[in-house]
Amino acid sequence: MVFKSISRKLILCLLLLAVCGPAGTFGALRATAQTPASETPGVEKKEVRQKTGQFKTYKAKRKDTLYGVAKSNGISVDELTEANPEMKRPDYKLKKGDTIRIPLYETVLVPVYHGLKTIHVAVVLPLLGDGLEHKRAVEFYRGMLIGIGQLKDAGINVNVTVFNEPGPDMSIASLAVEIEQSKPDVVVGPLYPNHFTDIASISKHDTKVAIPFSSKVPQVNYRPDLFLLNTPVSTEIQLATSLFLNHFKKETTVVMFNHTDGNKQAFCTSLQQTLLDKGYTVLQYPSSTSVSAIAKALSPHTGRVVFVPNDASQPVLDALLNLQKELKGLMPALQTSLVGYDKWIALSESGYRNRLHEADAYLLSANYYFPYTKAAMDFNALYEKWFKTGLLDSQPRMAPLGYDFSVGFLGALNLYGHDFTTQVSPTSTVAGLPKLQTDMTFVPTEKGGGYVTRSMWLVHFKPDMSIVKLNNP
């Protein structure tokens, strides 16, 4: 790794030790290649022949052969036999009058991507300091380093240059010039909103800018090479609504509880209107509605009932859990589930987990890190081994976010080069591996703007005590 800053070299040496851990660890991660795979990446097109999924039929004539039928229809013998499995039998013989399926193909133009064999990264974050924002930035960067190690194991080279971000009241203009002159493929940062304009101005086709923490970056609406790793509220609502529709089908009865000044009113208003437009059965009740009144209203309904509150506070969760329990006593055959929010995930780690499983709860969250999966436990162990400390208690978790960025975003640059935008990386590649916490695929903002992560999970606390993460296809 290469480190730069407006600070003195001595401080940078201390930063190297504090951020990267012992020298042996740092050396193990160091990338050595110095040139990218392609100097002029761009979207080219090539013709590809592919199946249409449709077939035509052909009636065999006297003296026909498989080779002749295939050739006359512009396909191979293998393609012909694949469409007609009976032809694979050892005793098969083509006879006059046999009906044969002929697969239809079409030629389409597909993009040709020039992936980067070496990815040059500029990190501009406040890594020097004792404040909480400094600790979070350091943890994010450490997670990046672990992810870069994973990339290196897959044969992908990454060169990192670190620029220490000055305080929010200091200008970053001259540092932005220095960063731009280093010609990175991607700039990671900054943290402080006062620096967004200068760093966003660096973004261009061959220099992406990825802002990791803030979801309120107005420049993303008009800078086409700017990416946000923190999903804005408006996009969260769209993603959460889509996720709800994908999982809960029309047979579901949705019961929405309205609380005065509920902190999830925007989402619930959007969800309600969408459900009604799609023909769902939606019932609305004030939060003060009695259990007996709700039981009476639900008595004619069969199938699944899902409760959705417009507030994410702990007292609302307590009230809904009690409501479900009382309804079960009155209506034992009633199948109920509860949809809630990310604030309740923290409660699941402090005594609520069994109750959430009993309630068949689905919690919506843009970021979900479950520390008891094998992948998470391995990551935690490696983090503690490298940096001699555990993860900060934050939401989202900073180190997993950094790791997911390296694997998902930098890995995608290896596949798609500077043309990376909304592509979904194949699961057979390192970029397509399951993420620890945050989905690193993106959706566009306004026309001519940049991209925001489409990360949204429906975390299902199943009655069998397992936890499943569901996301949009």
C-alpha positions in Angstrom: 0.0 0.0 0.0 1.1 3.6 -0.6 0.1 6.3 1.9 -0.1 10.0 1.3 -1.4 12.9 3.3 -1.1 16.6 4.0 0.2 15.4 7.5 3.9 14.8 8.3 5.6 11.6 7.3 6.1 10.6 10.9 2.4 10.7 11.6 1.8 8.6 8.4 4.2 5.9 9.8 2.1 5.8 12.9 -1.0 5.6 10.8 0.4 2.6 8.9 0.9 0.7 12.2 -2.5 1.8 13.7 -4.6 1.1 10.6 -2.9 -1.9 9.0 -1.7 -3.8 12.1 1.7 -5.5 12.3 4.2 -5.2 9.4 3.8 -8.9 8.5 0.1 -8.4 7.9 0.6 -5.3 5.8 3.2 -7.0 3.7 0.9 -10.0 3.0 -1.7 -7.7 1.5 0.7 -5.6 -0.6 -0.2 -5.5 -4.3 2.8 -5.5 -6.7 1.4 -5.0 -10.2 1.6 -1.4 -11.4 -0.5 -1.3 -14.7 -4.2 -1.7 -15.3 -5.3 -4.4 -17.8 -6.8 -1.9 -20.2 -5.9 1.7 -20.9 -9.0 2.4 -23.0 -12.0 0.5 -21.6 -15.3 1.1 -23.2 -18.6 -0.6 -24.1 -18.2 -2.5 -27.3 -20.7 -4.9 -28.8 -20.3 -8.3 -30.3 -22.8 -10.7 -31.9 -23.7 -13.7 -29.8 -26.0 -16.5 -31.0 -28.4 -17.6 -28.3 -31.5 -19.7 -27.7 -34.9 -18.1 -28.0 -36.6 -20.8 -26.0 -38.9 -21.6 -28.9 -39.0 -24.5 -31.3 -40.4 -25.4 -34.7 -41.3 -29.0 -35.8 -39.9 -30.9 -38.7 -41.2 -34.2 -40.1 -38.4 -36.5 -41.1 -38.2 -37.7 -44.7 -36.7 -40.8 -46.3 -32.9 -40.8 -46.2 -32.8 -37.9 -43.6 -29.9 -38.0 -41.2 -29.3 -36.2 -37.9 -26.4 -34.4 -39.5 -28.4 -33.4 -42.5 -31.4 -32.2 -40.5 -29.2 -30.2 -38.2 -27.2 -28.6 -41.0 -30.3 -27.6 -43.1 -31.6 -25.8 -40.0 -28.4 -24.0 -39.1 -27.8 -25.9 -35.9 -25.3 -28.5 -34.7 -26.1 -32.2 -34.1 -25.5 -31.6 -30.3 -28.1 -28.8 -30.3 -30.5 -31.1 -32.2 -30.1 -34.0 -29.8 -30.4 -31.7 -26.8 -33.8 -30.6 -28.0 -34.8 -34.2 -28.7 -33.5 -36.4 -25.7 -34.7 -39.6 -27.3 -32.0 -39.2 -29.9 -29.4 -39.8 -27.2 -30.5 -43.5 -26.8 -27.9 -46.0 -28.2 -30.5 -47.8 -30.2 -32.1 -44.6 -31.7 -32.7 -44.5 -35.4 -34.2 -41.6 -37.4 -37.3 -42.9 -39.3 -39.4 -41.3 -42.0 -42.4 -39.5 -40.4 -40.7 -38.9 -37.1 -41.6 -35.4 -35.6 -38.4 -33.6 -34.6 -38.1 -30.4 -32.5 -35.9 -27.8 -34.0 -34.6 -25.3 -31.5 -34.7 -21.7 -32.7 -31.7 -19.3 -32.2 -31.2 -15.6 -32.6 -28.2 -13.4 -32.9 -28.1 -10.5 -30.5 -25.6 -7.8 -29.6 -24.1 -8.0 -26.1 -21.6 -5.7 -24.4 -17.9 -6.5 -24.3 -16.3 -5.4 -21.0 -12.7 -4.7 -20.4 -12.1 -5.6 -16.8 -9.2 -4.2 -14.8 -6.5 -6.6 -13.9 -5.0 -4.0 -11.5 -7.3 -1.6 -9.7 -6.0 1.7 -8.4 -7.8 2.9 -5.3 -7.6 6.3 -3.6 -9.0 6.3 0.0 -9.8 9.7 1.4 -11.1 9.3 4.9 -10.3 10.9 8.4 -8.0 8.1 9.6 -5.9 10.2 12.0 -7.7 11.1 15.2 -9.5 9.7 18.3 -13.1 10.7 17.5 -15.8 8.2 16.8 -15.8 9.2 13.1 -12.1 8.4 13.0 -12.6 5.0 14.6 -15.4 4.1 12.2 -13.3 5.2 9.2 -10.4 3.1 10.4 -12.6 0.1 10.9 -14.1 0.5 7.4 -10.6 0.7 5.9 -9.5 -2.3 7.8 -12.5 -4.2 6.4 -11.4 -3.0 2.9 -7.9 -4.5 3.5 -9.4 -7.9 4.4 -11.5 -7.8 1.3 -8.5 -6.8 -0.8 -6.8 -9.9 0.5 -9.7 -12.0 -0.8 -9.3 -10.3 -4.2 -5.6 -11.0 -4.2 -6.2 -14.6 -3.5 -8.4 -14.6 -6.6 -5.5 -13.1 -8.7 -6.8 -9.5 -8.7 -4.2 -6.8 -8.0 -5.2 -3.7 -6.0 -3.0 -0.7 -5.4 -4.2 1.6 -2.6 -3.1 5.2 -1.9 -4.5 6.7 1.3 -5.1 10.4 1.8 -6.0 11.5 5.2 -9.1 13.7 5.1 -8.8 16.9 7.0 -11.5 18.2 9.4 -14.9 19.3 8.2 -14.0 23.0 8.5 -10.9 22.7 6.4 -10.7 22.9 2.6 -10.0 19.8 0.6 -9.6 21.5 -2.7 -5.8 21.1 -3.0 -6.0 17.5 -1.8 -8.7 16.8 -4.4 -6.3 18.0 -7.1 -3.6 15.7 -5.8 -6.0 12.7 -5.7 -7.1 13.4 -9.3 -3.5 13.6 -10.5 -2.9 10.1 -9.1 -5.4 8.8 -11.7 -7.3 6.3 -9.5 -9.9 4.0 -10.9 -12.0 4.7 -7.8 -11.9 7.2 -5.0 -13.4 6.0 -1.7 -14.7 8.8 0.5 -15.0 11.4 1.8 -16.8 11.3 5.1 -17.6 15.0 5.7 -20.4 16.7 3.7 -18.4 19.9 3.2 -16.0 17.9 1.1 -18.5 16.2 -1.2 -18.4 18.8 -3.9 -14.6 18.8 -4.4 -14.3 15.0 -4.4 -17.4 14.5 -6.5 -15.9 16.8 -9.1 -13.2 14.2 -9.7 -15.6 11.6 -10.8 -15.6 10.6 -14.5 -15.9 7.5 -16.6 -12.5 6.2 -15.6 -12.5 7.5 -12.0 -15.5 6.4 -10.0 -16.2 8.0 -6.6 -17.8 5.8 -3.9 -19.0 7.6 -0.8 -19.4 5.0 1.9 -21.2 6.5 4.8 -23.7 9.3 3.9 -27.0 8.8 2.2 -27.6 12.5 1.7 -25.3 13.4 -1.2 -27.1 15.8 -3.6 -24.2 15.4 -6.2 -25.4 11.9 -6.9 -28.3 13.3 -8.8 -26.1 14.9 -11.5 -22.7 13.1 -11.3 -23.0 9.9 -13.4 -19.9 8.3 -12.0 -20.8 8.8 -8.3 -21.9 5.8 -6.1 -23.5 5.8 -2.7 -23.0 2.8 -0.4 -25.6 4.0 2.0 -29.1 3.7 0.5 -31.1 7.0 0.6 -34.5 6.9 2.3 -36.5 7.3 -0.9 -34.7 4.4 -2.5 -35.1 2.3 0.7 -38.8 2.8 0.5 -38.9 1.6 -3.1 -36.7 -1.4 -2.4 -38.6 -2.4 0.8 -42.0 -2.1 -1.0 -40.7 -4.3 -3.9 -39.3 -6.8 -1.4 -42.6 -7.0 0.4 -44.5 -7.7 -2.8 -42.0 -10.3 -3.9 -42.4 -12.3 -0.7 -46.0 -11.7 0.4 -48.5 -12.7 -2.3 -52.0 -11.5 -2.9 -53.6 -14.1 -0.7 -52.1 -12.3 2.3 -54.2 -10.0 4.4 -52.2 -7.0 5.4 -53.1 -5.3 8.7 -51.6 -1.9 9.1 -51.4 -0.2 12.5 -51.3 3.6 12.6 -49.5 5.4 15.4 -49.6 9.1 15.8 -46.4 10.6 14.5 -45.1 7.1 13.5 -41.6 7.3 12.3 -42.3 4.9 9.3 -45.3 6.7 7.9 -43.6 7.4 4.5 -42.9 3.7 3.9 -46.3 2.6 5.1 -48.1 5.2 3.0 -46.2 4.0 -0.1 -46.7 0.3 0.8 -50.4 0.7 1.4 -51.0 2.5 -1.9 -49.0 -0.1 -3.8 -50.8 -3.0 -2.2 -54.3 -1.5 -2.9 -53.2 -0.9 -6.6 -52.2 -4.5 -6.8 -55.5 -5.8 -5.4 -54.3 -6.9 -1.9 -56.6 -6.9 1.1 -55.5 -4.1 3.4 -57.0 -3.4 6.8 -56.1 -0.2 8.8 -56.5 0.3 12.5 -55.4 2.9 15.0 -52.8 1.5 17.4 -55.4 1.7 20.3 -57.8 -0.8 18.6 -58.7 -3.6 21.0 -57.7 -7.2 20.4 -61.3 -8.4 20.3 -62.2 -5.8 17.6 -59.2 -7.0 15.5 -60.2 -10.7 16.1 -63.7 -9.9 14.9 -62.5 -8.2 11.8 -60.1 -11.0 10.9 -62.7 -13.8 11.5 -63.9 -14.0 7.9 -60.3 -14.0 6.5 -58.5 -17.2 5.6 -54.8 -17.6 4.9 -51.9 -15.6 6.2 -52.2 -12.3 8.1 -49.3 -9.9 8.2 -49.1 -7.0 10.7 -47.3 -3.9 9.6 -46.9 -0.9 12.0 -46.0 2.6 10.9 -43.5 3.0 13.8 -40.3 1.3 14.7 -40.1 2.1 18.4 -39.6 -0.6 21.0 -43.0 0.0 22.8 -44.7 -0.6 19.4 -42.8 -3.9 19.0 -43.9 -4.9 22.6 -47.5 -4.1 21.8 -47.5 -6.0 18.6 -45.9 -9.1 20.2 -48.5 -9.1 22.9 -51.3 -8.6 20.3 -50.2 -11.6 18.3 -50.0 -13.7 21.5 -53.6 -12.7 22.5 -54.9 -13.3 19.0 -53.4 -16.8 19.0 -55.4 -17.5 22.2 -58.6 -16.3 20.6 -58.0 -17.7 17.1 -55.6 -20.7 17.4 -55.8 -21.5 13.6 -54.8 -18.0 12.6 -51.5 -17.8 10.8 -49.8 -14.4 11.6 -46.5 -12.8 10.8 -45.0 -9.5 11.7 -43.1 -7.1 9.5 -40.8 -4.7 11.3 -37.7 -2.6 10.9 -33.9 -2.5 11.4 -34.1 -0.9 14.8 -35.5 -4.2 16.1 -32.6 -6.2 14.9 -30.5 -4.7 17.8 -33.2 -5.8 20.2 -32.9 -9.4 18.8 -29.5 -9.5 20.4 -30.7 -8.3 23.8 -33.5 -10.7 24.8 -36.1 -10.3 22.0 -34.8 -13.0 19.7 -37.0 -15.9 20.9 -40.1 -13.6 20.8 -39.3 -12.5 17.2 -39.0 -16.2 16.1 -42.3 -17.0 17.8 -43.9 -14.0 16.0 -42.6 -15.2 12.6 -41.0 -11.7 12.2 -39.7 -10.2 9.0 -37.4 -7.2 9.6 -36.6 -4.8 6.8 -33.0 -3.6 6.9 -30.6 -2.1 4.3 -27.7 -3.7 6.2 -27.8 -6.9 8.2 -24.8 -8.5 9.7 -25.5 -11.8 11.6 -22.4 -12.6 13.6 -23.2 -16.3 14.0 -22.8 -17.4 10.4 -19.6 -19.3 9.5 -18.6 -16.5 7.2 -19.1 -13.8 9.8 -17.3 -15.8 12.5 -14.4 -16.4 10.2 -14.3 -12.7 9.4 -14.5 -11.7 13.0 -11.6 -14.1 13.9 -9.5 -12.7 11.1 -10.2 -9.1 12.0 -9.2 -9.8 15.6 -6.1 -11.6 14.5 -4.9 -8.8 12.3 -5.9 -5.8 14.3 -6.0 -7.1 17.9 -9.4 -5.7 18.6 -13.1 -6.5 17.9 -15.7 -4.7 15.8 -17.3 -1.4 16.9 -20.9 -1.6 18.0 -22.4 0.4 15.2 -25.1 0.2 12.6 -24.1 -0.6 9.9 -21.0 -2.5 11.0 -18.1 -0.6 9.5 -15.6 -3.4 8.8 -18.1 -5.7 7.1 -19.2 -2.7 5.0 -15.5 -2.2 3.9 -15.1 -5.9 3.2 -18.3 -6.0 1.1 -17.1 -2.9 -0.8 -13.8 -4.4 -1.7 -15.2 -7.8 -2.8 -18.4 -6.5 -4.5 -17.4 -3.1 -5.9 -13.7 -3.6 -6.6 -14.3 -7.1 -7.7 -16.9 -5.8 -10.2 -14.3 -3.4 -11.6 -12.2 -6.4 -12.3 -15.1 -7.8 -14.4 -16.6 -4.8 -16.0 -13.8 -2.2 -15.8 -14.8 1.5 -16.0 -18.2 0.5 -17.5 -19.4 -0.9 -14.1 -22.8 0.6 -13.2 -25.7 -1.8 -12.4 -24.3 -5.1 -13.5 -24.9 -8.1 -11.2 -21.7 -10.1 -10.9 -21.9 -13.9 -11.6 -21.9 -16.0 -8.4 -19.0 -17.9 -9.9 -16.8 -14.9 -9.4 -15.3 -13.3 -6.3 -17.5 -10.2 -6.8 -20.6 -12.4 -6.8 -19.9 -14.1 -3.5 -22.5 -13.6 -0.8 -22.0 -10.4 1.1 -21.5 -10.2 4.9 -23.8 -7.2 5.3 -24.5 -4.9 2.4 -25.5 -5.7 -1.2 -23.1 -4.1 -3.6 -25.3 -3.9 -6.7 -26.7 -0.5 -7.7 -29.7 1.2 -9.2 -29.6 4.6 -11.0 -30.9 7.8 -9.6 -32.3 10.5 -11.8 -31.5 10.6 -15.5 -27.9 11.8 -15.9 -27.1 11.0 -12.3 -25.1 8.4 -10.4 -26.0 5.2 -8.5 -27.1 4.1 -5.1 -26.8 0.7 -3.6 -29.9 -1.5 -3.9 -29.2 -3.2 -0.6 -32.4 -4.2 1.2 -32.9 -7.3 3.2 -36.0 -9.0 4.6 -34.5 -10.8 7.7 -36.8 -13.6 8.5 -36.8 -14.9 12.1 -38.4 -18.2 11.4 -40.4 -20.2 14.1 -37.8 -23.1 13.8 -35.2 -20.6 15.3 -33.3 -20.2 12.0 -32.7 -16.8 10.4 -32.9 -16.3 6.6 -31.9 -13.2 4.6 -34.2 -12.5 1.7 -33.5 -9.8 -1.0 -34.9 -8.6 -4.2 -34.1 -10.8 -7.3 
